[in-house]
Amino acid sequence: METKAGDPGAFVHFDLSRVDSPAFVVDAAKLRANCQVLADIRDAADIKVLAALKAFSMWSVAPIIGEYLDGVCTSGLWEARLASEFYDGEIATYSAAYKPEDLDEICRLSDHVIFNSPQQLMRASAIVNNARAQGNAFDVGLRINPQVPTGEALQYDPSSPGSRLGFPLGQLTDAMMEGVNGIHFHNLCEQDLEPLKATWDKVFDAIEPYFDQLSWINMGGGHHITRADYQREELIEFLIDAKDDTGCEIYLEPGEAVALDAGILVGTVLDTGVNGMPIAITDVSATCHMPDVIEAPYRPAMLGEAQGEGAAVRLGGPSCLAGDVIGDYTMPVSCEPGARFAFLDQAHYSMVKTTTFNGVPLPSIWLWDSESDHLEQVKSFGYEDFRGRLS
């Protein structure tokens, strides 16, 4: 899988020695710029835009998100709690399955509670009715599976064969729509307008009989709206038409687009050697700090990489996993112990997926404003964080 992101932006001017290592550095100015793009789309199309916490939940920048967007979408109880504590606006919660003991609080915290299947909604009906009787106001949504594969990698495609995400559109019946206020589908991953149109063509025909019943349609995330080459004017026209055709409020819930190209992961070379090719061990670990490098897999862009100049060096992490390999790079600096480097576009997903496998330390988190050059460390992690995860 090849990422379409990796614009260095203002980070070309950032001195990597200003932070410790490893460290995530997030540019507040780039976050504001991304959110402004999303807000402009929202205003022009008269829709609502929620930020997906699953992709980027750095709650210290919640005020920036709240200044521009309509709220957040969450993936369960803990994210819903985080949203209610730090974020402004609406909270839409979807999970592939809810634990009954969590659902009462989710209903209390959320404006939209979205179920993965009609069967799950039916089993939860007593909890939903009781929550409403207690004065909690929320809509009930159903996630559908459009059954329109659009993804490059199966594990990131909700419409892949045998997918567990969303109720198959071809199985939907009138009885299953009882009590449903909104329809949710999420079928994209780092994609532009054409896959959304293909998905909507299929969804529209299937849910058209229920437009009078529905108050909203959530078109999910995966929209790469803040990428420079995204077809934004065409997207606005598409969204206006969808709202006019359905009579429903239209929602988008981008995650990656909120923090696209807004963060880097700074690392340090620890040791070098040769085994058929130059090799370097770094304090950045693919498995611990950038698991999508292995899961997708994909090759993250490097800040200032000297393309086609010199010999490539295979960079890997300090863990014992043989596959803890980030990729082969032509380093912008001499590859020797102590050398600093940075990977681009690491604010989203990388930050929320980090682990302490093998006792590898977590990267610290820094907030930089490229407009004012203000830099502050907002979080650091120590041995106690590692120890506290286990007993």
C-alpha atoms as one frame of an Amber mdcrd trajectory, in Angstrom:
protein
   0.000   0.000   0.000   1.420   3.395  -0.977   0.405   6.368   1.139  -0.742
   9.457  -0.740   0.402  11.732   2.089   3.883  12.886   3.037   3.990  16.634
   2.338   6.659  17.955   4.734   5.093  21.411   4.927   6.635  23.588   7.623
   8.588  20.659   9.056  11.340  21.295   6.498  12.341  24.161   8.795  12.035
  22.272  12.085  15.214  21.519  14.021  14.885  17.881  15.087  17.289  18.398
  17.977  14.714  20.593  19.761  12.851  17.512  21.012  13.823  14.269  22.688
  13.771  10.958  20.830  11.610   9.209  19.911   8.978  11.939  19.766   5.814
  12.842  17.922   5.691  16.505  16.928   2.313  17.907  15.869   1.997  21.242
  14.062  -0.968  23.209  15.424  -0.943  25.530  12.411  -1.330  22.595  10.012
  -4.169  21.222  12.143  -5.947  24.561  11.903  -5.415  24.644   8.137  -6.835
  21.116   7.732  -9.829  21.920   9.923 -10.438  25.126   7.969 -10.630  23.121
   4.737 -13.140  20.760   6.346 -15.156  23.661   7.744 -15.234  25.335   4.318
 -16.625  22.145   2.766 -19.144  21.866   5.597 -20.353  25.444   5.162 -20.502
  25.359   1.372 -22.492  22.106   1.300 -24.535  22.823   4.452 -23.651  19.509
   6.081 -21.988  18.478   9.361 -18.427  17.260   9.868 -17.250  15.203  12.833
 -13.642  14.341  13.672 -12.937  10.623  14.116 -11.164  10.081  17.439 -10.096
   6.585  16.384  -7.587   8.211  14.025  -6.480  11.194  16.084  -7.372  11.593
  19.759  -4.721  14.022  20.971  -7.135  15.729  23.332  -4.784  18.609  24.132
  -5.730  20.018  20.712  -9.470  19.473  21.235 -10.026  23.262  21.355  -8.679
  23.522  17.803 -11.024  20.782  16.593 -13.963  22.346  18.392 -13.304  25.751
  16.879 -13.922  24.431  13.366 -15.927  21.177  13.370 -19.328  20.032  14.623
 -18.146  17.391  17.066 -16.517  13.972  17.078 -17.302  10.348  16.365 -16.212
   7.658  18.789 -15.751   3.895  18.746 -17.015   2.848  22.143 -17.327   3.806
  25.781 -13.817   5.038  26.474 -13.667   7.287  23.405 -17.166   8.560  24.219
 -15.965   9.446  27.722 -12.954  11.229  26.279 -15.199  13.122  23.886 -17.583
  14.229  26.628 -14.683  15.395  28.787 -12.654  17.382  26.257 -14.474  17.955
  22.963 -17.241  20.346  21.958 -20.253  19.541  19.807 -22.026  16.331  18.909
 -20.870  12.833  19.788 -21.670   9.972  17.422 -20.732   6.526  18.726 -20.397
   3.390  16.627 -18.977   0.034  17.654 -18.941  -3.303  15.880 -20.542  -4.653
  19.065 -21.489  -3.096  22.396 -21.215  -4.730  25.777 -24.633  -4.411  27.459
 -23.014  -3.040  30.614 -21.439  -0.194  28.602 -24.462   0.779  26.567 -26.385
   2.760  29.180 -23.505   5.217  29.623 -22.901   5.362  25.871 -26.540   6.351
  25.398 -26.147   9.033  28.060 -23.009  10.506  26.497 -23.880  10.265  22.792
 -26.115  12.187  20.419 -26.111   9.303  17.953 -25.741   5.631  18.910 -25.037
   3.527  15.829 -25.483  -0.242  15.799 -23.688  -2.718  13.557 -26.701  -4.951
  12.968 -30.488  -4.929  13.414 -30.161  -7.987  15.657 -27.891  -6.117  18.057
 -30.282  -3.174  18.096 -33.188  -5.495  18.883 -31.328  -7.083  21.802 -30.458
  -3.621  23.112 -33.967  -2.219  22.759 -34.738  -2.406  26.495 -31.528  -0.516
  27.324 -32.242   2.077  24.631 -35.831   2.573  25.804 -34.767   2.836  29.441
 -32.083   5.395  28.570 -34.650   7.528  26.781 -37.098   7.175  29.659 -34.388
   8.635  31.888 -34.327  11.762  29.705 -31.351  10.974  27.469 -31.922  12.349
  23.983 -30.134  10.447  21.216 -30.783   9.068  17.757 -30.388   5.429  16.818
 -28.421   4.625  13.707 -27.689   1.469  11.731 -24.400   0.879   9.972 -24.832
  -0.795   6.617 -22.224  -2.550   4.511 -22.529  -1.218   0.941 -20.885  -4.362
  -0.454 -18.928  -2.169  -2.872 -15.196  -2.972  -2.528 -13.088   0.132  -3.140
  -9.962  -0.403  -1.043  -6.419  -1.227  -2.050  -5.815  -3.490   0.965  -8.418
  -6.001   2.184  -7.850  -5.314   5.884  -8.790  -1.654   5.335 -11.797  -2.324
   3.082 -15.111  -2.626   4.985 -16.673  -4.157   1.861 -14.137  -6.948   1.561
 -15.599 -10.490   1.385 -16.752 -11.709   4.791 -16.507  -8.252   6.357 -17.891
  -7.966   9.887 -18.465  -4.212   9.598 -21.991  -3.073   8.870 -25.135  -4.994
   7.991 -25.050  -6.297   4.394 -27.129  -3.967   2.272 -28.610  -6.830   0.269
 -30.156  -8.314   3.434 -31.901  -5.151   4.660 -35.683  -5.410   5.161 -38.432
  -3.008   6.239 -38.770  -4.729   9.611 -35.078  -4.176  10.330 -35.472  -0.433
   9.878 -37.962  -0.036  12.726 -36.756   2.585  15.185 -33.787   3.589  13.021
 -33.255   7.355  12.719 -30.100   7.359  10.631 -27.976   5.309   8.259 -24.214
   5.075   8.566 -21.728   3.689   6.076 -17.946   3.885   6.050 -16.372   2.425
   2.938 -13.216   4.427   2.182  -9.544   4.537   3.157  -7.301   7.419   2.021
  -9.570   7.871  -1.014 -11.056  10.658  -3.069 -14.461  11.341  -4.598 -14.939
   8.578  -7.172 -15.059   5.688  -4.650 -17.578   7.691  -2.608 -19.756   8.166
  -5.685 -19.595   4.441  -6.486 -20.588   3.607  -2.925 -23.425   6.139  -2.880
 -24.876   4.855  -6.148 -25.399   1.477  -4.482 -26.549   2.838  -1.113 -28.995
   5.364  -2.566 -31.135   2.795  -4.349 -31.302   0.532  -1.303 -32.282   3.167
   1.281 -34.441   5.401  -0.923 -37.673   3.857   0.445 -36.688   5.087   3.929
 -35.815   8.714   3.202 -39.017   9.956   4.867 -38.106   7.993   8.009 -34.456
   8.991   8.219 -33.233  12.252   9.734 -29.548  11.810   8.856 -27.115   9.856
   6.707 -23.518   9.503   7.861 -21.095   8.833   5.003 -18.279   7.876   7.354
 -14.586   8.590   7.075 -11.657   7.751   4.839 -12.252  10.900   2.766  -8.853
  12.465   1.978 -10.447  15.909   1.703  -7.453  17.872   2.950  -5.077  16.358
   0.402  -4.077  19.030  -2.099  -5.400  17.176  -5.168  -8.797  16.192  -3.718
 -11.778  17.213  -5.898 -13.310  19.581  -3.330 -15.624  21.571  -5.586 -17.059
  18.359  -6.992 -17.451  17.018  -3.456 -19.485  20.085  -2.480 -21.793  19.552
  -5.460 -22.135  15.869  -4.579 -23.034  16.621  -0.955 -25.562  19.301  -1.898
 -27.249  16.869  -4.278 -27.284  14.106  -1.646 -28.912  16.398   0.886 -31.491
  17.636  -1.629 -32.276  14.138  -2.921 -32.710  12.564   0.511 -34.046  15.397
   2.660 -31.633  14.212   5.352 -28.843  15.879   7.274 -25.564  14.648   5.787
 -22.558  13.849   7.979 -18.924  13.184   7.150 -16.536  11.925   9.822 -12.965
  12.259   8.540 -10.164  11.132  10.803  -6.968  11.068   8.811  -7.952  14.246
   6.956  -8.020  16.168  10.242  -4.355  15.488  10.988  -3.062  14.811   7.473
   0.608  15.833   7.225   0.305  17.557  10.610   2.800  15.438  12.531   6.206
  13.796  12.348   7.884  11.037  14.332  11.435  11.968  15.267  13.997   9.197
  15.810  17.693   8.593  16.389  20.115   6.089  14.872  21.477   3.840  17.654
  23.776   1.487  15.756  24.817   0.604  12.211  26.148  -2.449  10.411  26.199
  -4.389   7.150  24.424  -7.635   6.285  24.182  -7.721   2.517  23.279  -4.036
   2.680  23.719  -1.154   5.149  21.546  -1.576   8.248  20.700   0.837  11.059
  18.981   0.191  14.362  16.917   3.139  15.569  14.874   4.064  18.617  11.786
   4.161  16.375  10.037   0.807  16.116   7.663  -0.155  13.344   5.828  -2.670
  15.525   5.628  -0.401  18.593   5.299   3.083  17.090   4.058   2.700  13.494
   2.227  -0.649  13.329   0.527   0.216  10.018   3.980  -0.086   8.420   3.699
  -3.814   9.087  -0.084  -4.233   8.945  -0.782  -2.465   5.632   2.117  -2.719
   4.803   3.381   0.655   3.631   6.552   2.730   3.521   6.313   6.043   5.398
   7.949   9.053   3.777  11.086  10.428   5.412  11.681  14.115   5.991  14.326
  15.311   3.536  15.072  11.892   2.061  17.784  12.145  -0.578  15.974  10.337
  -3.385  18.324   8.365  -5.619  21.458   9.716  -3.968  23.802   7.304  -2.231
  23.210   3.829  -0.840  19.935   2.920   0.804  20.011   1.954   4.465  17.540
  -0.523   5.986  16.082   1.071   9.109  14.645  -1.075  11.868  13.568  -0.775
  15.454  15.147  -1.964  18.701  12.626  -4.729  19.425  13.306  -8.470  19.141
  10.768  -8.915  16.330  12.680  -9.889  13.181  10.108  -8.061  11.102  10.520
  -4.778  12.983  11.709  -3.121   9.769  10.546   0.323   8.704  12.018   0.325
   5.202  15.007   1.167   3.046  15.950   4.851   2.924  18.578   7.145   1.476
  19.237   9.183   4.576  19.384  12.996   4.400  22.202  12.938   6.967  25.171
  10.685   7.524  23.807   7.424   8.919  25.796   7.036  12.099  24.921   6.641
  15.784  23.325   9.800  17.118  21.950  10.975  13.767  18.424  12.391  13.880
  15.726  11.770  11.269  11.943  12.005  11.033   9.081  10.204   9.324   6.281
  12.302   7.841   2.515  12.159   8.336   2.595  10.337  11.674   0.010  12.307
  13.700  -2.939  10.093  12.795  -3.227   6.381  13.608   0.452   6.008  14.572
  -0.091   7.963  17.788  -3.197   6.026  18.823  -1.707   2.607  18.009   1.563
   2.772  19.925   2.481  -0.077  22.279   5.222  -0.892  24.779   5.916  -4.367
  23.382   9.352  -5.604  24.438   9.634  -2.693  26.862  10.269  -0.258  24.016
   9.568   3.272  25.337   6.653   5.257  23.948   7.467   8.448  22.015   6.880
  11.703  23.840   4.316  14.105  22.357   5.138  17.697  21.419   2.941  20.495
  20.087   4.605  22.975  17.771   3.008  25.977  16.102   4.847  26.623  12.865
   3.371  30.122  12.663   4.609  31.309  16.062   7.403  28.698  16.533   6.030
  27.968  20.007   7.042  24.452  21.084   5.930  22.560  24.171   6.038  18.990
  25.369   2.489  17.952  26.223   3.198  14.376  27.254   6.142  12.181  28.182
   6.173   8.521  29.144   8.355   6.670  31.594   8.898   3.241  33.070   5.809
   3.666  35.271   3.590   3.781  32.148   5.025   0.451  31.010   4.761  -1.120
  34.471   1.223   0.148  34.998  -0.170  -1.716  31.996   0.421  -5.117  33.585
   0.238  -6.592  37.050
